[in-house]
Amino acid sequence: MTTTEKKKLESSPCNTLKKSRTLTEGSSDTSPNKTKTGKAGKRTKQVIQHILPELVLECGSSMVIKLDGESGEHCLLAVAMAALTAEVQKPWELREDSKGKRFLYNCRTGLRAKYHPLEKVYAKAVVTLREQNYCEANKSRAWLKLKDEAGLDFWYNAKTGERKEGEESAFSPPEGDEIKAATLPDGLLPSFPVQDPGHANTADLVQSVKLLSFKSWWYEDSEEPTLGNGSSAGSGLKKRYVTLEYDLVAKTFRIILEENVAIDVSDVQSKRKLPIECWDLYIGATLDILGKNTTLQQGSFDTIQWLDYKAARLLALKKDLLQVLQKYRTASVPAAWSFALNNKPGCCSLRHLMYQIEQLKAELSKFRPSLASKFTITDVLET
């Protein structure tokens, strides 16, 4: 073998993949400061060492905390601080994007959370505190105790923007002026650590989802001045965006065009002109929207979480069925009943999973009808 051929063999995709796995699984470099980069972002330490005041204010704004003027709800930033400093367990990890901005990443599902996986629970806590007149009793609280990048304490006034650090860090505001989670009512914030999907917290969040939302687009002919030569309009293809919403309660659809035109319809059909239900909606599904075959390209965070939660439960049921069926069936199960569907976030077709489960149940009923009847899809989807 020549030197050139050897180099080509060593640099082949297969060997490169093996090397990367060896480096990941068996590397002797155990430095705690080592990071890994990838499309999902750069991994960082699980516990946040420093939080910039801008991040706290940004998190507070996302929770609709009013921060304008002296009458702002600055004391409610205690909820934002709690969300930013709370620990989370696997499969969630704290990471940074290419610009150094932090986010939380679910290594199993690919979902992202900007501040915390239970952001909505924290947002509801803000509403509850507002209703309990918490701000009225704590309106003087404005000082946040934070840590800089060197791990040193400093104080920040959320109302005035004043900052006390270095030798000034010895400064300590009056007890009634500090923003801290200890002043919040017990039991208001979610318990920790956050568990993998399937835990009661995730189930409660999924049950609270009432709307599935997907985004897509298509191209159509258009005549615009920008496409012409300056004296006359030209024609060309223009990208048109569309949002499809499905009300899980009313079981109706809403089509929202980029011109902020909303069209309510009772039903939407598939590419094959079949009626669509929530089980037919997933990233990659092709639907007939306003006479155009449109593939669903993106889904909201709630939508992805709802789809993945239901898919995980159906997949577990399918796995149990396959294991039981192997005890009675000598021939292999047809691929149409057992092949693995796309397991990327939001991309698994619940309808196809339900079909596979029904076929497996029908086969099992030939041997053990009473046992097959115990595998019910309805119970899995309703919980």
C-alpha positions as CSV (number, residue, x, y, z in Angstrom):
1,M,0.0,0.0,0.0
2,T,1.4,3.4,-1.0
3,T,1.8,6.3,1.4
4,T,-0.9,8.2,-0.5
5,E,-3.4,5.3,-0.3
6,K,-2.7,4.9,3.4
7,K,-3.4,8.6,4.1
8,K,-6.7,8.3,2.1
9,L,-7.7,5.3,4.1
10,E,-6.9,6.9,7.5
11,S,-8.9,10.0,6.5
12,S,-12.0,8.2,5.4
13,P,-15.3,9.2,7.0
14,C,-15.6,5.8,8.7
15,N,-12.2,6.0,10.4
16,T,-12.7,9.7,11.2
17,L,-16.0,8.7,13.0
18,K,-14.2,6.0,14.9
19,K,-11.5,8.4,16.0
20,S,-14.0,10.9,17.2
21,R,-15.9,8.2,19.2
22,T,-12.6,7.0,20.8
23,L,-11.7,10.6,21.7
24,T,-15.1,11.1,23.3
25,E,-15.4,7.8,25.2
26,G,-11.8,7.0,26.1
27,S,-9.9,10.2,26.1
28,S,-7.4,10.6,29.0
29,D,-7.9,14.4,29.1
30,T,-10.2,14.8,32.1
31,S,-9.7,18.5,32.5
32,P,-12.9,20.1,33.9
33,N,-12.4,23.2,31.7
34,K,-12.5,21.2,28.4
35,T,-15.4,22.1,26.2
36,K,-17.0,20.5,23.1
37,T,-18.4,22.3,20.2
38,G,-21.0,21.4,17.6
39,K,-24.2,22.5,15.9
40,A,-26.0,22.5,19.2
41,G,-23.6,25.0,20.7
42,K,-20.6,24.8,23.1
43,R,-21.0,23.0,26.4
44,T,-20.4,24.9,29.6
45,K,-20.4,24.1,33.3
46,Q,-23.7,23.0,34.7
47,V,-23.7,25.6,37.5
48,I,-23.7,29.2,36.3
49,Q,-20.6,31.0,37.6
50,H,-21.6,34.5,36.6
51,I,-24.8,36.3,35.4
52,L,-24.7,39.7,33.8
53,P,-27.4,42.3,34.9
54,E,-28.5,42.5,31.3
55,L,-29.4,38.8,31.3
56,V,-31.5,39.2,34.4
57,L,-33.4,42.2,32.9
58,E,-33.8,40.3,29.6
59,C,-35.2,37.3,31.4
60,G,-37.5,39.5,33.5
61,S,-38.8,41.2,30.3
62,S,-39.6,37.8,28.8
63,M,-41.7,37.0,31.8
64,V,-43.6,40.3,31.2
65,I,-42.2,41.9,34.4
66,K,-42.7,45.7,34.2
67,L,-39.3,47.4,34.7
68,D,-40.1,51.0,33.7
69,G,-39.7,53.8,36.2
70,E,-39.8,53.9,39.9
71,S,-43.2,52.1,39.9
72,G,-41.8,49.1,38.1
73,E,-42.0,45.5,39.4
74,H,-38.3,45.2,40.0
75,C,-38.9,43.0,43.1
76,L,-40.3,40.3,40.7
77,L,-36.8,39.9,39.3
78,A,-36.3,37.4,42.1
79,V,-38.3,34.9,39.9
80,A,-35.9,35.6,37.0
81,M,-32.9,35.1,39.2
82,A,-34.3,31.8,40.5
83,A,-34.8,30.6,36.9
84,L,-31.3,31.6,35.8
85,T,-29.5,30.0,38.8
86,A,-31.6,26.8,39.2
87,E,-29.8,23.5,38.4
88,V,-31.1,21.2,35.8
89,Q,-30.3,17.5,35.3
90,K,-29.7,15.4,32.2
91,P,-30.7,15.4,29.4
92,W,-30.6,19.2,29.8
93,E,-27.3,21.0,29.6
94,L,-26.2,24.6,29.8
95,R,-24.5,25.7,26.6
96,E,-23.4,28.8,24.7
97,D,-23.9,29.7,21.1
98,S,-21.3,31.1,18.7
99,K,-21.9,34.6,20.1
100,G,-21.4,33.5,23.7
101,K,-25.1,33.7,24.7
102,R,-26.2,31.0,27.1
103,F,-29.1,28.6,26.5
104,L,-30.2,25.2,27.8
105,Y,-30.2,22.2,25.4
106,N,-32.0,18.9,25.7
107,C,-29.5,16.2,24.5
108,R,-32.2,13.7,23.9
109,T,-34.9,15.7,22.1
110,G,-32.9,18.6,20.7
111,L,-35.2,21.1,22.3
112,R,-33.8,24.5,23.5
113,A,-34.8,26.8,26.4
114,K,-33.4,30.3,26.7
115,Y,-33.6,30.5,30.5
116,H,-35.0,27.3,32.0
117,P,-36.9,24.2,30.7
118,L,-39.8,25.3,32.9
119,E,-39.9,28.9,31.7
120,K,-43.7,28.9,31.5
121,V,-44.0,27.8,35.2
122,Y,-41.8,30.7,36.2
123,A,-43.9,33.1,34.1
124,K,-47.1,31.9,35.8
125,A,-45.4,32.5,39.2
126,V,-45.0,36.1,38.2
127,V,-48.7,36.4,37.4
128,T,-49.5,34.8,40.8
129,L,-47.3,37.2,42.7
130,R,-48.8,40.1,40.9
131,E,-52.3,38.9,41.9
132,Q,-51.2,38.5,45.5
133,N,-50.0,42.2,45.6
134,Y,-46.4,41.0,46.2
135,C,-45.0,44.1,44.5
136,E,-46.9,46.5,46.8
137,A,-45.4,45.0,49.8
138,N,-41.8,44.8,48.3
139,K,-41.7,47.8,46.1
140,S,-38.5,49.1,47.7
141,R,-36.5,46.0,46.7
142,A,-34.1,46.9,43.8
143,W,-30.6,45.6,44.6
144,L,-29.4,42.3,43.1
145,K,-26.3,40.4,44.4
146,L,-24.5,39.0,41.5
147,K,-21.1,37.5,40.6
148,D,-18.8,38.8,37.9
149,E,-16.7,36.7,35.5
150,A,-13.9,36.4,38.1
151,G,-16.4,35.0,40.7
152,L,-16.4,38.2,42.8
153,D,-19.6,39.5,44.3
154,F,-21.0,42.9,43.2
155,W,-24.3,44.7,43.7
156,Y,-26.5,46.0,41.0
157,N,-29.5,48.3,41.3
158,A,-32.2,47.2,38.8
159,K,-34.0,50.6,39.1
160,T,-31.1,53.0,38.7
161,G,-28.5,50.9,37.0
162,E,-26.0,51.7,39.8
163,R,-23.3,49.1,40.3
164,K,-21.1,48.5,43.4
165,E,-18.0,46.4,42.9
166,G,-14.4,46.1,43.9
167,E,-13.8,47.9,47.2
168,E,-17.4,49.0,47.0
169,S,-18.5,45.3,47.2
170,A,-18.5,45.7,51.0
171,F,-21.6,47.8,50.5
172,S,-24.7,46.0,51.7
173,P,-28.2,47.4,51.1
174,P,-30.9,47.4,53.8
175,E,-32.6,44.0,54.2
176,G,-35.8,45.3,52.7
177,D,-34.0,46.6,49.5
178,E,-32.5,43.3,48.3
179,I,-34.1,41.2,45.6
180,K,-33.9,37.6,46.6
181,A,-35.8,34.4,46.1
182,A,-36.0,33.8,49.9
183,T,-38.8,36.5,50.1
184,L,-41.0,34.5,47.7
185,P,-43.9,32.4,49.1
186,D,-43.0,28.7,49.7
187,G,-44.2,26.3,47.0
188,L,-44.5,28.9,44.3
189,L,-41.5,28.0,42.2
190,P,-41.1,24.5,40.6
191,S,-39.2,21.9,42.5
192,F,-35.7,20.7,41.4
193,P,-34.0,19.0,39.7
194,V,-35.9,19.0,36.5
195,Q,-36.5,15.5,35.3
196,D,-36.5,13.8,31.9
197,P,-39.8,14.1,29.8
198,G,-42.3,11.8,31.4
199,H,-42.0,13.4,34.8
200,A,-45.2,14.9,36.3
201,N,-43.9,18.4,35.6
202,T,-43.5,17.7,31.9
203,A,-46.9,15.9,31.8
204,D,-48.6,18.9,33.4
205,L,-47.0,21.3,30.9
206,V,-48.0,19.1,28.0
207,Q,-51.6,18.9,29.3
208,S,-51.7,22.7,29.4
209,V,-50.9,23.0,25.7
210,K,-54.1,23.9,23.9
211,L,-52.7,25.1,20.5
212,L,-50.3,23.5,18.0
213,S,-48.5,26.0,15.8
214,F,-46.4,25.3,12.7
215,K,-44.7,27.5,10.2
216,S,-44.0,27.0,6.5
217,W,-43.7,28.8,3.2
218,W,-44.1,28.5,-0.5
219,Y,-43.1,30.3,-3.7
220,E,-45.5,32.1,-6.0
221,D,-45.3,34.4,-9.0
222,S,-45.2,38.0,-8.1
223,E,-44.8,41.4,-9.9
224,E,-43.0,44.0,-7.9
225,P,-41.0,47.2,-8.8
226,T,-37.9,45.7,-7.2
227,L,-37.9,42.9,-9.8
228,G,-38.0,45.2,-12.8
229,N,-35.6,47.6,-14.5
230,G,-36.6,50.7,-12.6
231,S,-39.1,51.9,-15.2
232,S,-41.5,48.9,-15.1
233,A,-42.4,46.2,-12.7
234,G,-40.8,42.8,-13.1
235,S,-42.0,39.3,-12.3
236,G,-40.4,36.6,-10.3
237,L,-40.9,34.1,-7.5
238,K,-41.5,35.5,-4.1
239,K,-41.4,33.5,-0.8
240,R,-44.7,33.6,1.1
241,Y,-44.8,32.6,4.7
242,V,-47.7,30.9,6.4
243,T,-48.5,29.8,10.0
244,L,-50.9,26.9,10.6
245,E,-52.5,26.6,14.1
246,Y,-54.6,23.8,15.4
247,D,-56.9,24.3,18.4
248,L,-56.7,21.0,20.4
249,V,-60.0,21.9,22.2
250,A,-62.1,23.2,19.4
251,K,-60.4,20.9,16.9
252,T,-60.3,23.7,14.3
253,F,-57.6,25.3,12.2
254,R,-56.4,28.8,11.6
255,I,-54.2,29.8,8.7
256,I,-52.2,33.0,9.2
257,L,-50.6,34.6,6.2
258,E,-47.6,37.0,6.4
259,E,-50.0,39.9,5.6
260,N,-51.5,39.3,9.1
261,V,-54.6,37.8,7.4
262,A,-56.1,35.0,9.6
263,I,-58.5,32.5,8.0
264,D,-60.4,30.1,10.3
265,V,-61.3,26.8,8.7
266,S,-63.0,23.7,10.1
267,D,-60.7,21.3,8.4
268,V,-57.5,20.9,6.4
269,Q,-56.7,18.0,4.1
270,S,-53.6,16.0,3.5
271,K,-51.8,15.9,0.2
272,R,-54.0,12.9,-0.7
273,K,-57.2,14.9,0.2
274,L,-57.8,13.1,3.5
275,P,-59.0,15.0,6.5
276,I,-56.4,16.0,9.0
277,E,-56.4,15.6,12.8
278,C,-53.8,16.5,15.4
279,W,-52.2,13.1,15.1
280,D,-51.3,13.9,11.4
281,L,-49.4,17.0,12.2
282,Y,-45.6,16.9,12.5
283,I,-42.5,18.5,11.1
284,G,-42.3,17.2,7.5
285,A,-46.0,16.5,7.0
286,T,-47.3,17.8,3.6
287,L,-50.8,19.4,3.7
288,D,-53.1,21.1,1.3
289,I,-53.2,24.7,2.5
290,L,-55.2,27.1,0.4
291,G,-54.8,24.8,-2.6
292,K,-51.0,24.5,-2.3
293,N,-49.1,21.4,-1.2
294,T,-47.3,22.8,1.8
295,T,-44.7,21.0,4.0
296,L,-44.6,21.9,7.7
297,Q,-41.1,23.2,8.3
298,Q,-41.0,24.5,11.9
299,G,-43.0,24.1,15.2
300,S,-43.3,26.2,18.3
301,F,-41.6,25.0,21.5
302,D,-44.9,23.9,23.0
303,T,-45.8,22.1,19.8
304,I,-42.5,20.2,19.7
305,Q,-42.8,19.3,23.4
306,W,-46.4,18.0,22.9
307,L,-45.5,15.9,19.9
308,D,-42.4,14.4,21.5
309,Y,-44.2,13.6,24.7
310,K,-47.0,11.8,22.9
311,A,-44.5,10.0,20.6
312,A,-42.4,8.8,23.5
313,R,-45.4,7.2,25.2
314,L,-46.5,5.6,21.9
315,L,-43.0,4.3,21.2
316,A,-42.8,2.7,24.7
317,L,-46.2,1.0,24.0
318,K,-44.9,-0.2,20.6
319,K,-41.7,-1.6,22.2
320,D,-43.7,-3.5,24.8
321,L,-45.9,-5.0,22.1
322,L,-43.0,-6.2,20.0
323,Q,-41.4,-7.8,23.0
324,V,-44.6,-9.7,23.9
325,L,-45.3,-10.7,20.3
326,Q,-41.9,-12.3,19.9
327,K,-42.9,-14.9,22.5
328,Y,-45.7,-16.2,20.3
329,R,-44.8,-15.4,16.7
330,T,-42.1,-17.5,15.1
331,A,-41.8,-15.5,11.8
332,S,-40.3,-12.0,11.9
333,V,-42.7,-9.0,12.2
334,P,-43.4,-7.2,8.9
335,A,-41.2,-4.1,8.5
336,A,-44.3,-1.9,8.1
337,W,-45.3,-2.7,11.7
338,S,-41.9,-2.2,13.2
339,F,-39.7,0.1,11.3
340,A,-38.3,3.1,13.2
341,L,-39.9,6.4,12.4
342,N,-38.0,9.8,12.3
343,N,-37.2,10.5,15.9
344,K,-35.9,14.0,15.4
345,P,-37.7,16.7,17.6
346,G,-41.2,17.1,16.3
347,C,-40.7,14.9,13.3
348,C,-42.3,11.6,14.4
349,S,-45.7,10.9,12.8
350,L,-48.1,10.0,15.6
351,R,-50.6,8.6,13.0
352,H,-48.0,6.1,11.7
353,L,-47.1,5.1,15.2
354,M,-50.8,4.5,16.0
355,Y,-51.1,2.4,12.8
356,Q,-48.1,0.2,13.7
357,I,-49.5,-0.4,17.3
358,E,-52.9,-1.4,15.9
359,Q,-51.3,-3.9,13.5
360,L,-49.2,-5.3,16.3
361,K,-52.3,-5.6,18.6
362,A,-54.2,-7.4,15.8
363,E,-51.4,-9.9,15.4
364,L,-51.1,-10.5,19.2
365,S,-54.9,-11.0,19.5
366,K,-54.5,-14.1,17.3
367,F,-52.5,-15.7,20.2
368,R,-53.6,-13.8,23.3
369,P,-56.8,-11.7,22.8
370,S,-57.2,-10.8,26.4
371,L,-53.5,-9.6,26.6
372,A,-53.8,-7.6,23.4
373,S,-56.8,-5.7,24.7
374,K,-54.7,-4.4,27.6
375,F,-52.5,-2.4,25.2
376,T,-54.7,0.7,24.6
377,I,-53.7,3.7,22.7
378,T,-56.3,5.9,24.2
379,D,-55.0,5.6,27.7
380,V,-51.5,6.5,26.5
381,L,-52.5,9.6,24.6
382,E,-54.8,11.0,27.2
383,T,-52.2,11.0,30.0
